[in-house]
Amino acid sequence: MSVRQSLLAILDQGPCYGYQLRAEFDRRTGSTWTLNVGQIYNTLDRLERDGLVAKGDVDEHGHVYWEITDAGAAEVRRWLASPVERSQGTRDELAIKLAVAATLPGVDVTEIIQTQRRASLGQLQSLNRAKYAGSNPDGPEELAWSLVVDSMIFAAEAEVRWLDHTEQRLAQHPDHALALALSTEKPKRGRPARAETAAEEAAR
């Protein structure tokens, strides 16, 4: 998630100081993504370096108010108008763990999947039981919270379906067909060739 763009979008509504920005971010994301103040100020410093925000007035309590620049406002408009681009590869820890485990001799991948499924179902049940803890259950903050929680619920449901699918696929292969011994081929220096994505293949 882009903390940088989110903070810019908040500043586009008006000047804020650091702690105020953190509170506004929490309000608008249902407090589901915790930011520390150090992260806020580091991001503000980078935004200032890039000409997207500038320091403004200081109040009687010493709070420095940050203001968005014209370039920053244009960046917010670009962000809101652009789709979120997913990375072509995956760094999902669970997918990598199961892919590696499936190639290791003597590893019971089915047990790994079942253990993960229990954990994923437990998380899904917890999310489905979650209740908004704010003071206004019908306000915009509750809506922001529920949007994020709904996303987490859909992701957990998809993970359980993927685990079921993976277990079925692995069941079609005898154990000896999956194990990979260490390769005796000397790897070449440099980065490995990148596999083409389905989108790239379709565009050819």
MODELLER restraints for C-alpha pairs under 7 A, 6 or more apart:
rsr = mdl.restraints
at = mdl.atoms
rsr.add(forms.Gaussian(group=physical.xy_distance, feature=features.Distance(at['CA:4:A'], at['CA:43:A']), mean=6.22, stdev=0.5))
rsr.add(forms.Gaussian(group=physical.xy_distance, feature=features.Distance(at['CA:5:A'], at['CA:76:A']), mean=6.65, stdev=0.5))
rsr.add(forms.Gaussian(group=physical.xy_distance, feature=features.Distance(at['CA:7:A'], at['CA:21:A']), mean=6.98, stdev=0.5))
rsr.add(forms.Gaussian(group=physical.xy_distance, feature=features.Distance(at['CA:8:A'], at['CA:72:A']), mean=6.78, stdev=0.5))
rsr.add(forms.Gaussian(group=physical.xy_distance, feature=features.Distance(at['CA:8:A'], at['CA:76:A']), mean=6.46, stdev=0.5))
rsr.add(forms.Gaussian(group=physical.xy_distance, feature=features.Distance(at['CA:9:A'], at['CA:76:A']), mean=5.62, stdev=0.5))
rsr.add(forms.Gaussian(group=physical.xy_distance, feature=features.Distance(at['CA:11:A'], at['CA:67:A']), mean=6.36, stdev=0.5))
rsr.add(forms.Gaussian(group=physical.xy_distance, feature=features.Distance(at['CA:11:A'], at['CA:68:A']), mean=5.80, stdev=0.5))
rsr.add(forms.Gaussian(group=physical.xy_distance, feature=features.Distance(at['CA:12:A'], at['CA:68:A']), mean=6.00, stdev=0.5))
rsr.add(forms.Gaussian(group=physical.xy_distance, feature=features.Distance(at['CA:12:A'], at['CA:73:A']), mean=6.18, stdev=0.5))
rsr.add(forms.Gaussian(group=physical.xy_distance, feature=features.Distance(at['CA:14:A'], at['CA:67:A']), mean=6.99, stdev=0.5))
rsr.add(forms.Gaussian(group=physical.xy_distance, feature=features.Distance(at['CA:15:A'], at['CA:65:A']), mean=5.65, stdev=0.5))
rsr.add(forms.Gaussian(group=physical.xy_distance, feature=features.Distance(at['CA:15:A'], at['CA:66:A']), mean=5.31, stdev=0.5))
rsr.add(forms.Gaussian(group=physical.xy_distance, feature=features.Distance(at['CA:15:A'], at['CA:67:A']), mean=4.74, stdev=0.5))
rsr.add(forms.Gaussian(group=physical.xy_distance, feature=features.Distance(at['CA:16:A'], at['CA:65:A']), mean=4.95, stdev=0.5))
rsr.add(forms.Gaussian(group=physical.xy_distance, feature=features.Distance(at['CA:16:A'], at['CA:66:A']), mean=5.46, stdev=0.5))
rsr.add(forms.Gaussian(group=physical.xy_distance, feature=features.Distance(at['CA:17:A'], at['CA:63:A']), mean=5.99, stdev=0.5))
rsr.add(forms.Gaussian(group=physical.xy_distance, feature=features.Distance(at['CA:17:A'], at['CA:64:A']), mean=5.48, stdev=0.5))
rsr.add(forms.Gaussian(group=physical.xy_distance, feature=features.Distance(at['CA:17:A'], at['CA:65:A']), mean=4.41, stdev=0.5))
rsr.add(forms.Gaussian(group=physical.xy_distance, feature=features.Distance(at['CA:17:A'], at['CA:66:A']), mean=5.88, stdev=0.5))
rsr.add(forms.Gaussian(group=physical.xy_distance, feature=features.Distance(at['CA:18:A'], at['CA:37:A']), mean=6.80, stdev=0.5))
rsr.add(forms.Gaussian(group=physical.xy_distance, feature=features.Distance(at['CA:18:A'], at['CA:40:A']), mean=6.42, stdev=0.5))
rsr.add(forms.Gaussian(group=physical.xy_distance, feature=features.Distance(at['CA:18:A'], at['CA:41:A']), mean=6.51, stdev=0.5))
rsr.add(forms.Gaussian(group=physical.xy_distance, feature=features.Distance(at['CA:19:A'], at['CA:37:A']), mean=6.58, stdev=0.5))
rsr.add(forms.Gaussian(group=physical.xy_distance, feature=features.Distance(at['CA:22:A'], at['CA:35:A']), mean=6.67, stdev=0.5))
rsr.add(forms.Gaussian(group=physical.xy_distance, feature=features.Distance(at['CA:22:A'], at['CA:37:A']), mean=6.93, stdev=0.5))
rsr.add(forms.Gaussian(group=physical.xy_distance, feature=features.Distance(at['CA:22:A'], at['CA:40:A']), mean=7.00, stdev=0.5))
rsr.add(forms.Gaussian(group=physical.xy_distance, feature=features.Distance(at['CA:27:A'], at['CA:141:A']), mean=5.73, stdev=0.5))
rsr.add(forms.Gaussian(group=physical.xy_distance, feature=features.Distance(at['CA:28:A'], at['CA:141:A']), mean=6.16, stdev=0.5))
rsr.add(forms.Gaussian(group=physical.xy_distance, feature=features.Distance(at['CA:28:A'], at['CA:144:A']), mean=5.69, stdev=0.5))
rsr.add(forms.Gaussian(group=physical.xy_distance, feature=features.Distance(at['CA:29:A'], at['CA:144:A']), mean=5.45, stdev=0.5))
rsr.add(forms.Gaussian(group=physical.xy_distance, feature=features.Distance(at['CA:29:A'], at['CA:145:A']), mean=5.77, stdev=0.5))
rsr.add(forms.Gaussian(group=physical.xy_distance, feature=features.Distance(at['CA:29:A'], at['CA:148:A']), mean=6.83, stdev=0.5))
rsr.add(forms.Gaussian(group=physical.xy_distance, feature=features.Distance(at['CA:30:A'], at['CA:141:A']), mean=6.30, stdev=0.5))
rsr.add(forms.Gaussian(group=physical.xy_distance, feature=features.Distance(at['CA:30:A'], at['CA:142:A']), mean=6.87, stdev=0.5))
rsr.add(forms.Gaussian(group=physical.xy_distance, feature=features.Distance(at['CA:30:A'], at['CA:144:A']), mean=5.47, stdev=0.5))
rsr.add(forms.Gaussian(group=physical.xy_distance, feature=features.Distance(at['CA:30:A'], at['CA:145:A']), mean=3.63, stdev=0.5))
rsr.add(forms.Gaussian(group=physical.xy_distance, feature=features.Distance(at['CA:47:A'], at['CA:53:A']), mean=5.71, stdev=0.5))
rsr.add(forms.Gaussian(group=physical.xy_distance, feature=features.Distance(at['CA:48:A'], at['CA:54:A']), mean=5.61, stdev=0.5))
rsr.add(forms.Gaussian(group=physical.xy_distance, feature=features.Distance(at['CA:51:A'], at['CA:71:A']), mean=6.95, stdev=0.5))
rsr.add(forms.Gaussian(group=physical.xy_distance, feature=features.Distance(at['CA:52:A'], at['CA:68:A']), mean=6.09, stdev=0.5))
rsr.add(forms.Gaussian(group=physical.xy_distance, feature=features.Distance(at['CA:52:A'], at['CA:69:A']), mean=5.28, stdev=0.5))
rsr.add(forms.Gaussian(group=physical.xy_distance, feature=features.Distance(at['CA:52:A'], at['CA:71:A']), mean=5.45, stdev=0.5))
rsr.add(forms.Gaussian(group=physical.xy_distance, feature=features.Distance(at['CA:52:A'], at['CA:72:A']), mean=3.99, stdev=0.5))
rsr.add(forms.Gaussian(group=physical.xy_distance, feature=features.Distance(at['CA:53:A'], at['CA:66:A']), mean=6.59, stdev=0.5))
rsr.add(forms.Gaussian(group=physical.xy_distance, feature=features.Distance(at['CA:53:A'], at['CA:67:A']), mean=5.46, stdev=0.5))
rsr.add(forms.Gaussian(group=physical.xy_distance, feature=features.Distance(at['CA:53:A'], at['CA:68:A']), mean=4.31, stdev=0.5))
rsr.add(forms.Gaussian(group=physical.xy_distance, feature=features.Distance(at['CA:53:A'], at['CA:69:A']), mean=5.16, stdev=0.5))
rsr.add(forms.Gaussian(group=physical.xy_distance, feature=features.Distance(at['CA:53:A'], at['CA:72:A']), mean=6.30, stdev=0.5))
rsr.add(forms.Gaussian(group=physical.xy_distance, feature=features.Distance(at['CA:54:A'], at['CA:66:A']), mean=5.76, stdev=0.5))
rsr.add(forms.Gaussian(group=physical.xy_distance, feature=features.Distance(at['CA:54:A'], at['CA:67:A']), mean=5.34, stdev=0.5))
rsr.add(forms.Gaussian(group=physical.xy_distance, feature=features.Distance(at['CA:54:A'], at['CA:68:A']), mean=6.39, stdev=0.5))
rsr.add(forms.Gaussian(group=physical.xy_distance, feature=features.Distance(at['CA:54:A'], at['CA:69:A']), mean=6.76, stdev=0.5))
rsr.add(forms.Gaussian(group=physical.xy_distance, feature=features.Distance(at['CA:55:A'], at['CA:64:A']), mean=6.79, stdev=0.5))
rsr.add(forms.Gaussian(group=physical.xy_distance, feature=features.Distance(at['CA:55:A'], at['CA:65:A']), mean=6.13, stdev=0.5))
rsr.add(forms.Gaussian(group=physical.xy_distance, feature=features.Distance(at['CA:55:A'], at['CA:66:A']), mean=4.64, stdev=0.5))
rsr.add(forms.Gaussian(group=physical.xy_distance, feature=features.Distance(at['CA:55:A'], at['CA:67:A']), mean=6.17, stdev=0.5))
rsr.add(forms.Gaussian(group=physical.xy_distance, feature=features.Distance(at['CA:56:A'], at['CA:64:A']), mean=6.67, stdev=0.5))
rsr.add(forms.Gaussian(group=physical.xy_distance, feature=features.Distance(at['CA:56:A'], at['CA:65:A']), mean=5.19, stdev=0.5))
rsr.add(forms.Gaussian(group=physical.xy_distance, feature=features.Distance(at['CA:56:A'], at['CA:66:A']), mean=5.44, stdev=0.5))
rsr.add(forms.Gaussian(group=physical.xy_distance, feature=features.Distance(at['CA:56:A'], at['CA:67:A']), mean=6.05, stdev=0.5))
rsr.add(forms.Gaussian(group=physical.xy_distance, feature=features.Distance(at['CA:57:A'], at['CA:64:A']), mean=6.10, stdev=0.5))
rsr.add(forms.Gaussian(group=physical.xy_distance, feature=features.Distance(at['CA:57:A'], at['CA:65:A']), mean=5.51, stdev=0.5))
rsr.add(forms.Gaussian(group=physical.xy_distance, feature=features.Distance(at['CA:58:A'], at['CA:64:A']), mean=4.54, stdev=0.5))
rsr.add(forms.Gaussian(group=physical.xy_distance, feature=features.Distance(at['CA:58:A'], at['CA:65:A']), mean=6.10, stdev=0.5))
rsr.add(forms.Gaussian(group=physical.xy_distance, feature=features.Distance(at['CA:101:A'], at['CA:107:A']), mean=6.54, stdev=0.5))
rsr.add(forms.Gaussian(group=physical.xy_distance, feature=features.Distance(at['CA:101:A'], at['CA:109:A']), mean=6.28, stdev=0.5))
rsr.add(forms.Gaussian(group=physical.xy_distance, feature=features.Distance(at['CA:102:A'], at['CA:109:A']), mean=6.01, stdev=0.5))
rsr.add(forms.Gaussian(group=physical.xy_distance, feature=features.Distance(at['CA:102:A'], at['CA:178:A']), mean=6.35, stdev=0.5))
rsr.add(forms.Gaussian(group=physical.xy_distance, feature=features.Distance(at['CA:102:A'], at['CA:179:A']), mean=6.98, stdev=0.5))
rsr.add(forms.Gaussian(group=physical.xy_distance, feature=features.Distance(at['CA:103:A'], at['CA:178:A']), mean=5.30, stdev=0.5))
rsr.add(forms.Gaussian(group=physical.xy_distance, feature=features.Distance(at['CA:103:A'], at['CA:179:A']), mean=4.31, stdev=0.5))
rsr.add(forms.Gaussian(group=physical.xy_distance, feature=features.Distance(at['CA:103:A'], at['CA:180:A']), mean=5.17, stdev=0.5))
rsr.add(forms.Gaussian(group=physical.xy_distance, feature=features.Distance(at['CA:104:A'], at['CA:179:A']), mean=5.21, stdev=0.5))
rsr.add(forms.Gaussian(group=physical.xy_distance, feature=features.Distance(at['CA:104:A'], at['CA:180:A']), mean=6.31, stdev=0.5))
rsr.add(forms.Gaussian(group=physical.xy_distance, feature=features.Distance(at['CA:105:A'], at['CA:179:A']), mean=4.95, stdev=0.5))
rsr.add(forms.Gaussian(group=physical.xy_distance, feature=features.Distance(at['CA:110:A'], at['CA:167:A']), mean=6.55, stdev=0.5))
rsr.add(forms.Gaussian(group=physical.xy_distance, feature=features.Distance(at['CA:113:A'], at['CA:163:A']), mean=6.46, stdev=0.5))
rsr.add(forms.Gaussian(group=physical.xy_distance, feature=features.Distance(at['CA:117:A'], at['CA:160:A']), mean=6.18, stdev=0.5))
rsr.add(forms.Gaussian(group=physical.xy_distance, feature=features.Distance(at['CA:117:A'], at['CA:163:A']), mean=6.81, stdev=0.5))
rsr.add(forms.Gaussian(group=physical.xy_distance, feature=features.Distance(at['CA:120:A'], at['CA:156:A']), mean=6.37, stdev=0.5))
rsr.add(forms.Gaussian(group=physical.xy_distance, feature=features.Distance(at['CA:120:A'], at['CA:160:A']), mean=6.53, stdev=0.5))
rsr.add(forms.Gaussian(group=physical.xy_distance, feature=features.Distance(at['CA:124:A'], at['CA:153:A']), mean=6.10, stdev=0.5))
rsr.add(forms.Gaussian(group=physical.xy_distance, feature=features.Distance(at['CA:124:A'], at['CA:156:A']), mean=5.81, stdev=0.5))
rsr.add(forms.Gaussian(group=physical.xy_distance, feature=features.Distance(at['CA:127:A'], at['CA:149:A']), mean=6.98, stdev=0.5))
rsr.add(forms.Gaussian(group=physical.xy_distance, feature=features.Distance(at['CA:127:A'], at['CA:153:A']), mean=6.32, stdev=0.5))
rsr.add(forms.Gaussian(group=physical.xy_distance, feature=features.Distance(at['CA:132:A'], at['CA:142:A']), mean=6.45, stdev=0.5))
